[in-house]
Amino acid sequence: MPVLCKTEIESEADLKVFITDIRSDADLVVFETTNTWDATVPQVWCYTYIQSEADKLVCFTDGQWNADITIFLTDIQSDGGWINSAKSGLL
């Protein structure tokens, strides 16, 4: 987990996500991958187009105030992890 499927419909999503450019504002630092086998921990996300293969349906929002979780994207897989572990139950 998490293998995620994106949706544009907020009411359909299990989780609303905001991407921030400021690491300290994030709840979770995320590394994105195209390999589903790598997505076994909360900080490594992989996306699928097939909703039945996904662990969660996510919608990306334009505002942090509307998000369930705020993430910061990293290019280094080992750099990922929780900044605000109180939200870890969302994934």
NORRA-V250707 format. One record per helix or strand of 2 or more residues. SS is the DSSP state (A for helix, B for strand). FROM is the first residue (numbers start at 1). TO is the last residue. If there is no record, write none. Layout:
# NORRA-V250707
SS & FROM & TO
SS & FROM & TO
This chain:
# NORRA-V250707
B & 3 & 6
A & 10 & 12
B & 15 & 19
A & 23 & 25
B & 28 & 33
A & 36 & 38
B & 44 & 47
A & 51 & 53
B & 56 & 60
A & 64 & 66
B & 69 & 74
A & 77 & 79
B & 81 & 82
A & 85 & 90
